[in-house]
C-alpha cells in the first residue's frame, strides 16, 4: 500500500519517486528538498470486518538549509491532494482500495534535521479496504 500511495502522490504533484519522493525511508544521498511517505503508528483494525484497516501515514517534507518556506509549501502541496481524497485504487495489489484519506493535522513545522534543514510533518488516516476478501 505504501508504494502505491507514493506512486499516486507522484502522479498528483511535482515530486518524482526515487528522486524527490521516497517510500518508507530516505537515502543518505537524498537531495535537501524532498518528501518522505512513511507508515506511522496509531492505526487500527475494524472489529466488524477483517477487510478494513485504518492505516496511519506520515509525510515529512524537507527543504535546503535556511529554506523554511519551500519545505512548508511542499507539505501544503501534498496536503492539498491527500486530505479529502477518496475512492482510490492503489497498491502493489489491485485488490487494495482506499476509501478515504483524512489529515489528522495540517502541516506542522517539526524543526530542523542535523544539517539544519527545515522539516514539516503531516499525519494522515487512510481507510484501506481489501477487495474480494483478500
C-alpha positions in Angstrom: 0.0 0.0 0.0 2.8 2.4 0.8 4.5 2.1 -2.6 1.1 2.5 -4.3 0.3 5.6 -2.3 3.7 7.1 -3.1 3.1 6.5 -6.8 -0.3 8.1 -6.6 1.2 11.2 -4.8 3.8 11.4 -7.6 1.0 11.4 -10.3 -0.8 14.3 -8.4 2.2 16.5 -7.5 5.6 17.8 -8.8 7.5 15.1 -6.8 9.3 12.3 -8.5 9.6 8.9 -6.9 13.2 7.9 -6.1 14.4 11.5 -6.8 12.4 13.9 -4.6 9.8 11.5 -3.2 10.6 8.4 -1.1 8.5 5.5 0.2 9.5 4.2 3.7 12.9 5.8 4.1 15.1 8.5 2.6 18.5 7.5 1.4 21.7 9.1 2.7 22.2 10.8 -0.6 18.7 12.2 -0.9 18.5 15.8 -2.0 18.0 18.5 0.5 14.5 19.2 -0.9 12.5 16.0 -0.7 9.4 14.3 0.7 9.1 11.0 2.6 6.0 8.9 2.8 6.2 6.6 5.8 4.0 4.3 7.9 3.2 5.7 11.3 1.8 4.1 14.5 -1.7 4.5 15.7 -3.8 2.8 13.1 -6.3 0.2 14.0 -8.4 -2.6 12.6 -12.1 -2.8 12.3 -13.8 -5.2 14.7 -16.7 -5.7 12.4 -14.8 -6.8 9.3 -11.3 -8.1 8.7 -11.3 -6.4 5.2 -10.8 -2.9 6.6 -8.0 -1.2 8.4 -7.2 2.4 9.4 -3.6 2.9 8.3 -1.6 5.9 9.6 0.7 7.6 7.2 3.2 10.4 7.9 4.5 12.7 5.2 7.8 14.6 6.0 9.0 17.3 3.7 12.4 18.9 3.9 13.9 22.0 2.4 17.5 23.1 2.0 19.3 24.8 4.9 17.5 28.1 5.5 14.7 27.3 3.1 11.8 27.1 5.5 9.1 28.2 3.1 9.9 25.6 0.5 9.5 22.8 3.0 6.2 24.4 4.1 4.9 24.8 0.5 5.9 21.2 -0.3 4.0 19.9 2.7 1.0 22.0 1.7 1.1 20.8 -1.9 0.9 17.2 -0.8 -1.8 18.0 1.8 -3.9 19.6 -0.8 -4.1 16.4 -2.9 -4.3 13.9 0.0 -6.7 15.5 2.5 -10.2 14.5 1.5 -9.1 12.2 -1.3 -11.4 9.2 -1.7 -12.1 6.2 -3.9 -8.6 5.5 -4.9 -7.3 2.1 -6.1 -3.6 1.8 -5.4 -1.1 -0.6 -4.0 1.0 -3.5 -5.2 -2.2 -5.4 -5.5 -5.3 -4.3 -7.4 -7.3 -5.7 -4.5 -6.4 -2.7 -2.3 -8.9 0.1 -2.2 -8.5 3.4 -0.4 -11.9 4.7 0.7 -10.8 8.0 2.3 -7.7 9.9 3.3 -8.0 12.4 6.1 -5.3 14.7 7.5 -5.1 14.3 11.3 -3.4 17.7 11.4 -2.4 20.4 9.0 1.3 20.5 8.0 3.4 21.3 11.1 6.9 22.6 11.4 8.9 20.0 13.4 12.2 21.7 13.4 15.5 21.2 11.6 17.4 18.0 11.0 21.1 17.5 12.0 22.1 19.5 8.9 19.8 22.4 9.8 17.4 21.7 7.0 13.8 22.6 7.9 11.2 19.8 8.1 7.4 19.7 8.1 5.3 16.8 9.0 1.6 15.8 8.4 -0.1 12.7 9.6 -3.0 11.1 7.6 -5.6 8.5 8.5 -6.2 6.2 5.5 -9.2 3.9 5.3 -8.0 0.8 3.4 -10.2 -2.0 2.3 -9.2 -5.3 0.8 -11.5 -6.1 -2.1 -12.8 -9.6 -2.6 -11.8 -10.6 0.9 -8.1 -11.0 0.1 
